[in-house]
Amino acid sequence: MNRKIGKKDLIARAASKSGMPKNVIESALDVLTESVTEIVAEGDAVQLVGFGRFYPALQKGRTGTVPGTTRTYSTSDKKVPKFEAGKAFKQAL
């Protein structure tokens, strides 16, 4: 299967598996994603054993040429979010 599961579908699946109300699952998911975003933005990593690790990485700036022209451009270094899947997650696939 190669379909996208949205937030509502994820919440519905988690609610049916846990027996908890959808609004409680949605609140927990919102708090989790906000917390992970804040922690990674601060420069730290979040590791969920078996699932994976979210961490900030430095993406080096680069120079390039605009296609079809002789104009060049350059980008500066920036921090980007990365995800590395955990062993159990990889094995499930």
VOGU-618135 format. One record per atom (N, C-alpha, C, O): residue in one letter; atom name; x, y, z. Coordinates in nm, 2 decimals, m for minus. Example, Ala and Ser with C-alpha at 12.3 -4.5 7.8 and 13.67 -1.06 7.14 Angstrom:
<drentors>
{a; N; {1.32; m0.57; 0.78}},
{a; CA; {1.23; m0.45; 0.78}},
{a; C; {1.32; m0.33; 0.78}},
{a; O; {1.42; m0.33; 0.85}},
{s; N; {1.28; m0.22; 0.71}},
{s; CA; {1.37; m0.11; 0.71}},
{s; C; {1.29; 0.00; 0.79}},
{s; O; {1.34; 0.11; 0.80}},
</drentors>
This chain:
<drentors>
{m; N; {0.08; m0.12; 0.00}},
{m; CA; {0.00; 0.00; 0.00}},
{m; C; {0.09; 0.12; 0.00}},
{m; O; {0.19; 0.13; 0.07}},
{n; N; {0.05; 0.22; m0.08}},
{n; CA; {0.13; 0.34; m0.09}},
{n; C; {0.03; 0.46; m0.08}},
{n; O; {0.02; 0.54; m0.18}},
{r; N; {m0.03; 0.48; 0.03}},
{r; CA; {m0.12; 0.59; 0.05}},
{r; C; {m0.08; 0.67; 0.17}},
{r; O; {m0.01; 0.63; 0.25}},
{k; N; {m0.12; 0.80; 0.16}},
{k; CA; {m0.09; 0.89; 0.27}},
{k; C; {m0.20; 0.88; 0.38}},
{k; O; {m0.32; 0.88; 0.35}},
{i; N; {m0.15; 0.87; 0.50}},
{i; CA; {m0.24; 0.87; 0.62}},
{i; C; {m0.23; 1.01; 0.68}},
{i; O; {m0.12; 1.05; 0.72}},
{g; N; {m0.34; 1.08; 0.69}},
{g; CA; {m0.34; 1.21; 0.75}},
{g; C; {m0.35; 1.21; 0.90}},
{g; O; {m0.37; 1.10; 0.96}},
{k; N; {m0.35; 1.33; 0.96}},
{k; CA; {m0.36; 1.34; 1.10}},
{k; C; {m0.49; 1.28; 1.16}},
{k; O; {m0.49; 1.21; 1.26}},
{k; N; {m0.60; 1.31; 1.09}},
{k; CA; {m0.73; 1.26; 1.14}},
{k; C; {m0.73; 1.11; 1.13}},
{k; O; {m0.79; 1.05; 1.23}},
{d; N; {m0.68; 1.05; 1.03}},
{d; CA; {m0.67; 0.90; 1.02}},
{d; C; {m0.59; 0.84; 1.13}},
{d; O; {m0.62; 0.74; 1.19}},
{l; N; {m0.47; 0.90; 1.15}},
{l; CA; {m0.38; 0.86; 1.26}},
{l; C; {m0.45; 0.87; 1.40}},
{l; O; {m0.44; 0.77; 1.48}},
{i; N; {m0.52; 0.98; 1.42}},
{i; CA; {m0.59; 0.99; 1.55}},
{i; C; {m0.70; 0.89; 1.56}},
{i; O; {m0.71; 0.83; 1.67}},
{a; N; {m0.77; 0.86; 1.46}},
{a; CA; {m0.88; 0.76; 1.46}},
{a; C; {m0.82; 0.62; 1.49}},
{a; O; {m0.88; 0.54; 1.57}},
{r; N; {m0.71; 0.59; 1.43}},
{r; CA; {m0.65; 0.46; 1.45}},
{r; C; {m0.60; 0.44; 1.59}},
{r; O; {m0.62; 0.34; 1.65}},
{a; N; {m0.53; 0.55; 1.64}},
{a; CA; {m0.48; 0.54; 1.78}},
{a; C; {m0.60; 0.54; 1.88}},
{a; O; {m0.58; 0.47; 1.98}},
{a; N; {m0.70; 0.61; 1.85}},
{a; CA; {m0.82; 0.60; 1.94}},
{a; C; {m0.88; 0.46; 1.95}},
{a; O; {m0.92; 0.42; 2.05}},
{s; N; {m0.89; 0.40; 1.83}},
{s; CA; {m0.95; 0.27; 1.83}},
{s; C; {m0.86; 0.16; 1.89}},
{s; O; {m0.91; 0.07; 1.96}},
{k; N; {m0.73; 0.18; 1.88}},
{k; CA; {m0.64; 0.09; 1.94}},
{k; C; {m0.63; 0.10; 2.10}},
{k; O; {m0.62; 0.01; 2.17}},
{s; N; {m0.64; 0.23; 2.14}},
{s; CA; {m0.63; 0.26; 2.28}},
{s; C; {m0.76; 0.26; 2.36}},
{s; O; {m0.76; 0.24; 2.48}},
{g; N; {m0.87; 0.28; 2.29}},
{g; CA; {m1.00; 0.30; 2.36}},
{g; C; {m1.02; 0.44; 2.42}},
{g; O; {m1.11; 0.46; 2.49}},
{m; N; {m0.92; 0.53; 2.39}},
{m; CA; {m0.93; 0.66; 2.44}},
{m; C; {m1.01; 0.75; 2.34}},
{m; O; {m1.02; 0.72; 2.22}},
{p; N; {m1.07; 0.86; 2.39}},
{p; CA; {m1.14; 0.95; 2.30}},
{p; C; {m1.05; 1.02; 2.20}},
{p; O; {m0.93; 1.04; 2.23}},
{k; N; {m1.10; 1.05; 2.08}},
{k; CA; {m1.02; 1.11; 1.98}},
{k; C; {m0.97; 1.25; 2.02}},
{k; O; {m0.85; 1.28; 1.99}},
{n; N; {m1.04; 1.32; 2.10}},
{n; CA; {m1.00; 1.46; 2.14}},
{n; C; {m0.87; 1.45; 2.23}},
{n; O; {m0.79; 1.53; 2.23}},
{v; N; {m0.87; 1.34; 2.32}},
{v; CA; {m0.75; 1.32; 2.40}},
{v; C; {m0.63; 1.28; 2.32}},
{v; O; {m0.52; 1.33; 2.35}},
{i; N; {m0.65; 1.19; 2.22}},
{i; CA; {m0.54; 1.15; 2.14}},
{i; C; {m0.49; 1.27; 2.06}},
{i; O; {m0.37; 1.29; 2.04}},
{e; N; {m0.58; 1.36; 2.01}},
{e; CA; {m0.54; 1.47; 1.93}},
{e; C; {m0.46; 1.57; 2.01}},
{e; O; {m0.36; 1.62; 1.96}},
{s; N; {m0.50; 1.59; 2.14}},
{s; CA; {m0.43; 1.68; 2.23}},
{s; C; {m0.29; 1.63; 2.25}},
{s; O; {m0.19; 1.70; 2.25}},
{a; N; {m0.28; 1.50; 2.28}},
{a; CA; {m0.15; 1.43; 2.31}},
{a; C; {m0.06; 1.44; 2.18}},
{a; O; {0.06; 1.47; 2.20}},
{l; N; {m0.11; 1.42; 2.07}},
{l; CA; {m0.03; 1.43; 1.94}},
{l; C; {0.02; 1.57; 1.92}},
{l; O; {0.13; 1.59; 1.88}},
{d; N; {m0.07; 1.67; 1.94}},
{d; CA; {m0.03; 1.81; 1.93}},
{d; C; {0.08; 1.85; 2.02}},
{d; O; {0.18; 1.91; 1.98}},
{v; N; {0.07; 1.81; 2.15}},
{v; CA; {0.17; 1.84; 2.25}},
{v; C; {0.30; 1.77; 2.21}},
{v; O; {0.41; 1.83; 2.22}},
{l; N; {0.29; 1.64; 2.16}},
{l; CA; {0.41; 1.57; 2.12}},
{l; C; {0.49; 1.64; 2.01}},
{l; O; {0.61; 1.66; 2.01}},
{t; N; {0.41; 1.67; 1.90}},
{t; CA; {0.48; 1.73; 1.79}},
{t; C; {0.53; 1.87; 1.82}},
{t; O; {0.64; 1.91; 1.77}},
{e; N; {0.46; 1.95; 1.90}},
{e; CA; {0.51; 2.08; 1.94}},
{e; C; {0.64; 2.07; 2.02}},
{e; O; {0.73; 2.14; 2.00}},
{s; N; {0.64; 1.97; 2.11}},
{s; CA; {0.76; 1.95; 2.20}},
{s; C; {0.88; 1.90; 2.12}},
{s; O; {0.99; 1.95; 2.14}},
{v; N; {0.86; 1.81; 2.03}},
{v; CA; {0.97; 1.76; 1.94}},
{v; C; {1.02; 1.88; 1.86}},
{v; O; {1.14; 1.90; 1.85}},
{t; N; {0.93; 1.96; 1.80}},
{t; CA; {0.97; 2.07; 1.72}},
{t; C; {1.06; 2.17; 1.80}},
{t; O; {1.16; 2.22; 1.76}},
{e; N; {1.01; 2.20; 1.92}},
{e; CA; {1.09; 2.30; 2.01}},
{e; C; {1.22; 2.24; 2.05}},
{e; O; {1.32; 2.32; 2.04}},
{i; N; {1.23; 2.12; 2.08}},
{i; CA; {1.36; 2.06; 2.13}},
{i; C; {1.46; 2.05; 2.01}},
{i; O; {1.57; 2.09; 2.03}},
{v; N; {1.41; 2.01; 1.90}},
{v; CA; {1.51; 2.01; 1.78}},
{v; C; {1.55; 2.15; 1.74}},
{v; O; {1.66; 2.17; 1.70}},
{a; N; {1.46; 2.24; 1.75}},
{a; CA; {1.49; 2.38; 1.71}},
{a; C; {1.59; 2.44; 1.81}},
{a; O; {1.67; 2.53; 1.77}},
{e; N; {1.59; 2.39; 1.93}},
{e; CA; {1.69; 2.44; 2.03}},
{e; C; {1.83; 2.38; 2.01}},
{e; O; {1.93; 2.42; 2.07}},
{g; N; {1.84; 2.28; 1.92}},
{g; CA; {1.96; 2.21; 1.89}},
{g; C; {1.98; 2.08; 1.95}},
{g; O; {2.09; 2.02; 1.94}},
{d; N; {1.89; 2.02; 2.02}},
{d; CA; {1.90; 1.89; 2.08}},
{d; C; {1.82; 1.79; 2.00}},
{d; O; {1.75; 1.82; 1.91}},
{a; N; {1.85; 1.66; 2.03}},
{a; CA; {1.79; 1.55; 1.96}},
{a; C; {1.68; 1.49; 2.05}},
{a; O; {1.69; 1.49; 2.17}},
{v; N; {1.58; 1.43; 1.99}},
{v; CA; {1.48; 1.35; 2.06}},
{v; C; {1.49; 1.21; 2.01}},
{v; O; {1.47; 1.18; 1.89}},
{q; N; {1.51; 1.11; 2.10}},
{q; CA; {1.52; 0.97; 2.06}},
{q; C; {1.41; 0.89; 2.13}},
{q; O; {1.39; 0.89; 2.25}},
{l; N; {1.33; 0.83; 2.04}},
{l; CA; {1.23; 0.74; 2.09}},
{l; C; {1.27; 0.60; 2.05}},
{l; O; {1.27; 0.56; 1.94}},
{v; N; {1.32; 0.53; 2.15}},
{v; CA; {1.38; 0.40; 2.13}},
{v; C; {1.29; 0.30; 2.06}},
{v; O; {1.17; 0.29; 2.09}},
{g; N; {1.34; 0.25; 1.95}},
{g; CA; {1.27; 0.16; 1.87}},
{g; C; {1.20; 0.23; 1.75}},
{g; O; {1.18; 0.17; 1.65}},
{f; N; {1.17; 0.35; 1.77}},
{f; CA; {1.10; 0.43; 1.66}},
{f; C; {1.20; 0.51; 1.58}},
{f; O; {1.21; 0.49; 1.46}},
{g; N; {1.28; 0.59; 1.65}},
{g; CA; {1.37; 0.67; 1.57}},
{g; C; {1.42; 0.79; 1.65}},
{g; O; {1.39; 0.81; 1.77}},
{r; N; {1.50; 0.87; 1.58}},
{r; CA; {1.56; 0.99; 1.64}},
{r; C; {1.54; 1.11; 1.55}},
{r; O; {1.57; 1.11; 1.43}},
{f; N; {1.49; 1.22; 1.61}},
{f; CA; {1.48; 1.35; 1.54}},
{f; C; {1.59; 1.44; 1.59}},
{f; O; {1.62; 1.45; 1.71}},
{y; N; {1.66; 1.50; 1.49}},
{y; CA; {1.78; 1.58; 1.53}},
{y; C; {1.80; 1.69; 1.43}},
{y; O; {1.76; 1.68; 1.31}},
{p; N; {1.87; 1.80; 1.48}},
{p; CA; {1.90; 1.91; 1.38}},
{p; C; {2.04; 1.87; 1.31}},
{p; O; {2.13; 1.82; 1.37}},
{a; N; {2.05; 1.91; 1.19}},
{a; CA; {2.17; 1.89; 1.11}},
{a; C; {2.20; 2.02; 1.03}},
{a; O; {2.11; 2.10; 1.00}},
{l; N; {2.33; 2.04; 1.01}},
{l; CA; {2.37; 2.16; 0.94}},
{l; C; {2.38; 2.13; 0.79}},
{l; O; {2.44; 2.03; 0.75}},
{q; N; {2.31; 2.20; 0.71}},
{q; CA; {2.31; 2.19; 0.57}},
{q; C; {2.40; 2.30; 0.51}},
{q; O; {2.37; 2.42; 0.53}},
{k; N; {2.51; 2.26; 0.45}},
{k; CA; {2.61; 2.35; 0.40}},
{k; C; {2.55; 2.43; 0.29}},
{k; O; {2.47; 2.38; 0.21}},
{g; N; {2.59; 2.56; 0.28}},
{g; CA; {2.55; 2.65; 0.17}},
{g; C; {2.61; 2.60; 0.04}},
{g; O; {2.71; 2.53; 0.04}},
{r; N; {2.55; 2.64; m0.07}},
{r; CA; {2.61; 2.59; m0.20}},
{r; C; {2.59; 2.70; m0.31}},
{r; O; {2.51; 2.80; m0.29}},
{t; N; {2.66; 2.68; m0.41}},
{t; CA; {2.64; 2.78; m0.53}},
{t; C; {2.59; 2.69; m0.65}},
{t; O; {2.62; 2.57; m0.66}},
{g; N; {2.52; 2.76; m0.73}},
{g; CA; {2.46; 2.69; m0.85}},
{g; C; {2.43; 2.79; m0.96}},
{g; O; {2.45; 2.91; m0.95}},
{t; N; {2.39; 2.73; m1.07}},
{t; CA; {2.35; 2.81; m1.19}},
{t; C; {2.20; 2.80; m1.21}},
{t; O; {2.15; 2.69; m1.21}},
{v; N; {2.14; 2.91; m1.25}},
{v; CA; {2.00; 2.91; m1.28}},
{v; C; {1.99; 2.84; m1.42}},
{v; O; {2.05; 2.88; m1.51}},
{p; N; {1.91; 2.73; m1.43}},
{p; CA; {1.90; 2.66; m1.56}},
{p; C; {1.86; 2.75; m1.67}},
{p; O; {1.77; 2.84; m1.66}},
{g; N; {1.92; 2.74; m1.79}},
{g; CA; {1.89; 2.81; m1.91}},
{g; C; {1.96; 2.95; m1.91}},
{g; O; {1.94; 3.03; m2.00}},
{t; N; {2.03; 2.99; m1.80}},
{t; CA; {2.10; 3.12; m1.80}},
{t; C; {2.24; 3.10; m1.75}},
{t; O; {2.28; 2.99; m1.72}},
{t; N; {2.31; 3.21; m1.75}},
{t; CA; {2.45; 3.21; m1.70}},
{t; C; {2.45; 3.27; m1.56}},
{t; O; {2.56; 3.28; m1.50}},
{r; N; {2.33; 3.30; m1.50}},
{r; CA; {2.33; 3.36; m1.37}},
{r; C; {2.36; 3.25; m1.26}},
{r; O; {2.32; 3.14; m1.27}},
{t; N; {2.43; 3.29; m1.16}},
{t; CA; {2.46; 3.20; m1.05}},
{t; C; {2.39; 3.25; m0.92}},
{t; O; {2.35; 3.36; m0.91}},
{y; N; {2.38; 3.16; m0.83}},
{y; CA; {2.32; 3.19; m0.70}},
{y; C; {2.39; 3.12; m0.59}},
{y; O; {2.47; 3.02; m0.62}},
{s; N; {2.38; 3.16; m0.47}},
{s; CA; {2.44; 3.09; m0.36}},
{s; C; {2.34; 3.09; m0.24}},
{s; O; {2.26; 3.18; m0.22}},
{t; N; {2.35; 2.98; m0.16}},
{t; CA; {2.27; 2.97; m0.04}},
{t; C; {2.36; 2.97; 0.08}},
{t; O; {2.48; 2.93; 0.06}},
{s; N; {2.31; 3.01; 0.19}},
{s; CA; {2.40; 3.01; 0.31}},
{s; C; {2.37; 2.88; 0.39}},
{s; O; {2.27; 2.81; 0.37}},
{d; N; {2.46; 2.85; 0.49}},
{d; CA; {2.44; 2.74; 0.57}},
{d; C; {2.31; 2.76; 0.65}},
{d; O; {2.27; 2.87; 0.69}},
{k; N; {2.25; 2.64; 0.68}},
{k; CA; {2.12; 2.65; 0.77}},
{k; C; {2.10; 2.52; 0.84}},
{k; O; {2.16; 2.42; 0.80}},
{k; N; {2.03; 2.53; 0.95}},
{k; CA; {1.99; 2.41; 1.02}},
{k; C; {1.86; 2.35; 0.96}},
{k; O; {1.77; 2.42; 0.93}},
{v; N; {1.86; 2.21; 0.94}},
{v; CA; {1.75; 2.15; 0.89}},
{v; C; {1.71; 2.03; 0.98}},
{v; O; {1.80; 1.97; 1.04}},
{p; N; {1.59; 1.99; 0.99}},
{p; CA; {1.55; 1.87; 1.07}},
{p; C; {1.58; 1.74; 1.00}},
{p; O; {1.56; 1.73; 0.88}},
{k; N; {1.62; 1.64; 1.07}},
{k; CA; {1.65; 1.51; 1.02}},
{k; C; {1.58; 1.41; 1.10}},
{k; O; {1.55; 1.43; 1.22}},
{f; N; {1.55; 1.29; 1.04}},
{f; CA; {1.50; 1.18; 1.11}},
{f; C; {1.57; 1.05; 1.07}},
{f; O; {1.60; 1.03; 0.96}},
{e; N; {1.61; 0.97; 1.17}},
{e; CA; {1.68; 0.85; 1.15}},
{e; C; {1.59; 0.74; 1.22}},
{e; O; {1.57; 0.74; 1.34}},
{a; N; {1.55; 0.65; 1.14}},
{a; CA; {1.46; 0.54; 1.19}},
{a; C; {1.53; 0.45; 1.28}},
{a; O; {1.65; 0.42; 1.26}},
{g; N; {1.46; 0.40; 1.38}},
{g; CA; {1.51; 0.31; 1.48}},
{g; C; {1.51; 0.16; 1.43}},
{g; O; {1.45; 0.14; 1.33}},
{k; N; {1.58; 0.08; 1.50}},
{k; CA; {1.59; m0.06; 1.45}},
{k; C; {1.46; m0.13; 1.44}},
{k; O; {1.43; m0.20; 1.34}},
{a; N; {1.37; m0.12; 1.54}},
{a; CA; {1.24; m0.18; 1.54}},
{a; C; {1.16; m0.13; 1.42}},
{a; O; {1.08; m0.21; 1.36}},
{f; N; {1.16; 0.00; 1.40}},
{f; CA; {1.09; 0.06; 1.29}},
{f; C; {1.14; 0.00; 1.15}},
{f; O; {1.06; m0.03; 1.07}},
{k; N; {1.27; 0.00; 1.14}},
{k; CA; {1.33; m0.06; 1.01}},
{k; C; {1.29; m0.20; 0.99}},
{k; O; {1.25; m0.24; 0.88}},
{q; N; {1.29; m0.28; 1.10}},
{q; CA; {1.26; m0.42; 1.09}},
{q; C; {1.11; m0.44; 1.06}},
{q; O; {1.07; m0.54; 0.99}},
{a; N; {1.02; m0.35; 1.10}},
{a; CA; {0.88; m0.36; 1.07}},
{a; C; {0.85; m0.34; 0.92}},
{a; O; {0.75; m0.39; 0.87}},
{l; N; {0.94; m0.27; 0.85}},
{l; CA; {0.92; m0.25; 0.71}},
{l; C; {0.97; m0.37; 0.63}},
{l; O; {0.96; m0.37; 0.51}},
</drentors>
